[in-house]
Amino acid sequence: LISVGTDKGFPRYIKPGKPVYRAAFQRLVENKTLQGRLDLLILTQLIGNENASIKKYEEELQVLGSLPKYPWELTSRIEWLLRKVHGSQAKILKYESDSASLSKILQKEN
């Protein structure tokens, strides 16, 4: 269906494998509803990835917090984990905002 052109071993462009597919691919690319639905799926996956990361960071924080007395050397690790949680949460908020906007647009089109 497609032909991938390379330049020095790296993918450079994608074009239809046969000229007859060009019109079909062009219609797919121009379909805003399809684009919105696919973007929603991607955002859902990204939110899931960030939630999984937060869970992993929180589990490590819980282990470190359960120590009766943690050495001062762990302070930088704890701060790093907290920054990671904060960063992931910020990404989730952005993804959810983008997702809500896309959902509104898709509802108007239907």
C-alpha positions as CSV (number, residue, x, y, z in Angstrom):
1,L,0.0,0.0,0.0
2,I,2.8,2.4,0.8
3,S,6.4,2.9,-0.2
4,V,8.9,4.3,2.3
5,G,11.7,6.3,0.8
6,T,15.0,6.5,2.7
7,D,17.9,8.8,2.8
8,K,21.2,7.5,4.2
9,G,19.3,4.6,5.9
10,F,16.6,6.8,7.6
11,P,13.0,7.0,6.5
12,R,12.5,10.2,4.6
13,Y,9.1,10.1,3.0
14,I,6.0,7.9,2.5
15,K,4.2,7.7,-0.7
16,P,1.4,5.5,-2.1
17,G,2.6,2.2,-3.5
18,K,0.5,2.6,-6.6
19,P,-0.9,5.9,-8.1
20,V,-4.4,4.7,-7.6
21,Y,-4.0,4.8,-3.8
22,R,-3.0,8.5,-3.9
23,A,-6.7,9.8,-3.9
24,A,-7.7,7.4,-1.1
25,F,-4.7,8.4,1.0
26,Q,-5.4,12.1,0.4
27,R,-9.0,11.6,1.5
28,L,-7.9,9.9,4.7
29,V,-5.4,12.7,5.4
30,E,-8.0,15.4,4.9
31,N,-10.7,13.6,7.0
32,K,-10.8,15.8,10.2
33,T,-13.2,13.4,12.0
34,L,-10.8,10.5,11.6
35,Q,-7.9,12.7,12.6
36,G,-9.8,13.8,15.8
37,R,-10.7,10.2,16.7
38,L,-7.1,9.0,16.2
39,D,-5.8,11.9,18.2
40,L,-8.2,11.0,21.0
41,L,-6.9,7.5,21.0
42,I,-3.3,8.7,21.2
43,L,-4.1,11.1,24.0
44,T,-5.8,8.3,25.9
45,Q,-2.7,6.2,25.5
46,L,-0.4,9.0,26.6
47,I,-2.6,9.6,29.7
48,G,-2.3,5.9,30.5
49,N,1.5,6.0,30.1
50,E,1.8,9.0,32.4
51,N,-0.5,7.3,35.0
52,A,1.7,4.2,34.9
53,S,4.8,6.4,35.4
54,I,3.2,8.1,38.4
55,K,2.3,4.8,39.9
56,K,5.8,3.6,39.6
57,Y,7.2,6.8,41.2
58,E,4.7,6.7,44.0
59,E,5.6,3.1,44.7
60,E,9.2,4.0,45.1
61,L,8.3,7.0,47.2
62,Q,6.2,4.7,49.4
63,V,9.2,2.3,49.9
64,L,11.5,5.2,50.7
65,G,8.9,6.7,53.1
66,S,8.5,3.4,54.9
67,L,12.1,3.3,56.0
68,P,12.4,4.0,59.7
69,K,15.1,6.5,59.1
70,Y,16.3,7.3,55.6
71,P,19.8,8.6,55.1
72,W,20.3,12.1,53.8
73,E,21.8,10.7,50.6
74,L,18.2,9.7,49.6
75,T,17.0,13.3,49.7
76,S,18.0,14.0,46.1
77,R,16.4,10.8,44.9
78,I,13.1,11.8,46.7
79,E,13.2,15.3,45.2
80,W,13.8,13.8,41.8
81,L,10.9,11.4,42.2
82,L,8.6,14.3,43.3
83,R,9.7,16.4,40.3
84,K,8.9,13.4,38.0
85,V,5.4,13.0,39.6
86,H,4.8,16.7,39.2
87,G,5.9,16.7,35.5
88,S,3.8,13.7,34.7
89,Q,0.7,15.2,36.4
90,A,1.2,18.4,34.3
91,K,1.3,16.3,31.1
92,I,-1.9,14.5,32.2
93,L,-3.6,17.8,32.7
94,K,-2.6,19.1,29.3
95,Y,-3.6,15.8,27.6
96,E,-7.0,15.8,29.3
97,S,-7.6,19.5,28.3
98,D,-6.7,18.6,24.7
99,S,-8.9,15.5,24.9
100,A,-11.9,17.6,26.1
101,S,-11.4,20.1,23.3
102,L,-11.3,17.3,20.7
103,S,-14.3,15.7,22.2
104,K,-16.3,18.9,21.9
105,I,-15.2,19.3,18.3
106,L,-16.2,15.8,17.4
107,Q,-19.6,16.1,19.1
108,K,-20.3,19.2,17.0
109,E,-19.4,17.3,13.8
110,N,-21.8,14.4,14.6
